[in-house]
Amino acid sequence: MPHDHGHHHHHHIPAEGGDSRLIMAVGVNILLTVAQIIAGLFSGSLALIADAVHNLSDAISLVLALAARKIARRPADAAMTFGYGRAEVVAALINYTTLVTVSVWLAVEGVSRLISPQPVEGWTVVIVAAIALVIDTITALLTMRMAKDSVNIRAAFLHNVADALGSVAVIVAGTLILLYDWRLIDPIVTLGIAAYILWHAGSEIMPVIRILMLGSPASPSAEEVIKDLRGIPGVLDVHHMHLWHMQEHETSLEAHIVQKDGTGDKVRQSVKTLLAERFHIHHSVIEIEPEAQACQNAPAIGH
């Protein structure tokens, strides 16, 4: 049975121009982490230490994102015949998993402080958190542009956005401590930061897992592609179809096409044209089956 490989690749290769911005973001986050830990220990603020730990995870996430970008640029070879593009997806999974872990740790510590409140030095908390807010905002701006096109950078970007909002919450907590000596606000804010991080990480991690599990893209759906392929003149059936993300910005398809006798090579070309123009699928493996040799009782999707 003849088959055909469509190899019109449109790889999304990360540009090297953004690396310098990531390196700058790593540097300022490490300096901020050290300053926040020292200030948190001095002031007795759990929220400030929590923000410092999250800042450290920001720095680590940015290092990981930078390394993944460099690996993703490597061309396909004998060891990785599909290329290294999924390195960025793996990095995103690690970063989101780290965010979930950090949020759980913060929640545990916050509950502990609710049970046993500790004294907090309000002025130190407010000043250091204000500095952190400025740095977190700068870091987020450095990565915001790249985050639109990369799940890897988006994970690192969300680290920084969550941290910036966390700094705002810490400033509010420190202010309330100064004004009303309300010590419970520190663990309450910590729990709020934990909940926010967990919500964001939870919503973003599933698309990453879907890519790694060879899941089909959200659009187009497998059913939609099959329906349109079956509508091509000369196509009698479509089965054994697989639709998946090779990497974040590249969708691939393989399928068996049963063609009507006497249609020659027109069906193959029509299938390729439809996949490219309607669904932007430029990497396809199509196996053409004559009517008499078609697979029997084959499922439309999968094997």
N, C-alpha and C positions, 0 to 999 in steps of 0.2 A: 504494500500500500504506500503510495507516494506521500511524503510529508514535506512541509516547508517551514523554514525558520525565518520569521520577519525580524531583521536586525537593523532597525532604524533608531538607534539609541539617542536619547536626549537626556543624558545624565545631568543631574543637578550637582555640580562640583562646587564645594564651598570655596569662596574666594579667600585668598591669603591676606587681603587687605584688612580683614577684621581681626587678625591675630594680635596686632599691636594693641587694639582696644581691649582685648581679653587680658593681655599681659598687664596692662595698666590697672584693670579692674581687680586682678588678683593681688597686685601690690598694695593697693589702698585697703582692700578687705583684710589682709593679714595684719597691717598696722592697726586698723580699727579693732580687730579682735583682741589684740594684746592690750590695747588701751581700755577696752570695755571690761575685760576680765579683771584687770587691776582695780578699776573703779568699782566694779561690782563687789569685789571682795572687801574693799575699803568701806563702801557704803552699806553693805549687808543686803543689797537688792538682788533678789532672785531673778526678777524680770530683766535686770541689766545683764546678769550672767547668762540668762537664757538667750538674750539678744546676741551676746558675744559668741555663744556656741553656734547659734544660727549663722552668724557672720563667718565663722570658721568653716561651716558647711558650704557657705557661699563661695569662699575662696577655693575649697576643694572641688566644688562643682564646676567652677570656671577653669581650673587646671584640667579636669577631666574632659570638659567640653573642648578645650584647646587641643589636647592630645587626640581626641576622637576626630576632630576636623583634619588634623594632619594625616592620620591613618586613612581616613575616608578618601583622600586624594590619590592614594596608591592605585595603579591600574590593576585589572584582573590578571591573575597569574595561575600557574598550575595548582597551587595550593588553595586559592580562592577564585574559582572560575567565574563567580558572579561579581567579583570585585570586593572592595572593602567599605562600600558605602554604608552598610548597616552598623559600622562602628559607632556612628553618631546615635543610632537608635539604642544600642546597648548602653552608651553613656547616659542617654536620657533615662533609661530604666533604672540605672544605678542612682542617678540624682534624685529621681522621684521616690525611690525606695528609702534613700537617706532622709528625705523630707518627712516621710511617714514615720521613720524611726525617731527623728528629732521631735516631732509633734507628740508622740507617745511619751517620750522621756519628759518633755515639758509638762504634760498633763499630770503625770505621776508626781513630779516635784511641786506643781501648783496645788494639788490636793493635800500634799504633806504640809505645805505652808498655811493652807486654810485651817488645818487642824491645830497647827502650832505656829501662830504668827510671830515673825521676827522683826526687830527694829530696823528701820530703813532710813538712810541719810538722803533726804529728798533733793537737796541742791545738787549733790553729786550725780544723782540719777538724771535729773533734768538736763544738766549741762552736757554730760557725756552722751545721752540719748539724742540731744539736739545735734551734736557733732556727727553722731552715727547716721542721723536722718539725712544730713547733707551728703555724706559719703555714699550712703545706700542709693540715694536719688541719682547721683552722678554715675554710679556703677550701672544702675538700671538703664540710664540713658545711653551709656556706652554699648549696651547689648540689645537695646530695644529694636533697632533696625534689623539686626541679623535674626532676631527671634521670630520674625514673621515668616521666614522661609526654612527654618530648621527646628525640628523637634528637640534636637540636642541643645541648641542655644536657648530655646524657649524654656527648657527645664531650668537652666542656669539663671535666666532672666526672672523666672517666677521666684526663685530663691531670693533674689534681690528685692523684688516688689514686696514679697511677704516681709522681708526684713525692714524695708522702709516703713511699711504700715505698722510693724511691730515697734519701731522706734517712736512713732507717733503715739501709740498706746502707752509706751513706757513714759513718755513726757507727760501725758495726762495723769498717769499714776503718781509720778513724782510730784506734780503740782498739787494733787489732792492730798498727798501726804503732808506737804508743806502747809497747806491751808487748814486741813482738818485732822491731821495725824491719823488718817484712816489707813491703818497698816494692811487691812484685808484687801485693799485695792491692788496691791502688788501681786499676790497669787491669782486674784481674779483676772487681772490683765494677762498674766502668764497663761491661764487656761484659755482666754480668748485668742491669744496668739497661736496656741497649739491647735485649737479648733479651726482657725483660718487656714493654717498650713495644711492640715489634714484634708480639709475640703478641697483645696486647690490641687494637691498632689493626687488625691483620689480621682478627681475628674480628668486629670491629664494622663494618668498612667495607663488607663485602659487602651487608648489608641496606640500607645507604644507597644503594649503587650500584643495587640492585634497584628501589628506589623511583624513582630518576631514570631508569631504563631502562623505566619503565612495566611492571615485572614484576608478576605476580599476587601477592597476599599469601600468606604461609605457611599461613594458615587464614582462610576455607575454601579448598580447592583448586578449580581450575577444573573438574576432573573431577567433584568432589562436587556442585558447583552444577548442572552440566549434568544429572547423573543425577537430582537432585531435581526440576529443572524438567521433565524428560521424564516424571516420574511424576505431574504434575498432570493431573487429568481434563480432556480436551479438547485437550491438547497432543500433537501428532503428532511434532514434531521440534524440535530447537534447533540452530541453527548460527550461524556468523559471530559467535561470542561473544568478547567482550573483557572481561577482569577485571583491574583495575589499581588502584594506590594513587594517588589524586589528590594526596594529601599523607599524612603519617605516620598520621593517625588517621581517614582517610576513604577507603573503598573504593568504587569505581564499577564499573558493569557496563553493557555494551550487548550486545544479542543480537537475532537474528531468531527469532521464535516462529511455527511453523506450527501453526495451530489447526484443529480439526475443524469442518467446516461445521455451522452451526446452533447454535453455542455462544455467539454474540453477544459481549458485552463481558466475560463472566465470566472468560475465560482471562486477559485482561490484569490484572484485579483480583487473581486468584489468584496470578499471577506476582509482582506487587508485594508482596502480603501475605507470601508465602513468603520473598522476598528480605529484607524488612524484619525479620520475626519470627525466622526461622531463621538468617540469615546477617548481620543488622545492616547490610545494604546499603540505604542510603536515597537513593542517587543512581543512577538507572538510565535507560537509553534503550532502550525495547522497540519493535521493529517487528513488527507482527502480519502474518502472511502467510496468506491463505486457501489451502486445499489446492491449488486449481487454479493458483495463482500463486506457489507456493513455488519458491525457488531450487533449481536442479538441480545435483547433485553438489557441494554446498557443504560446506566443511570445518566441523566442529563448532567448532573454535577458530581464530580469525583469519580473514583474507580470502583 
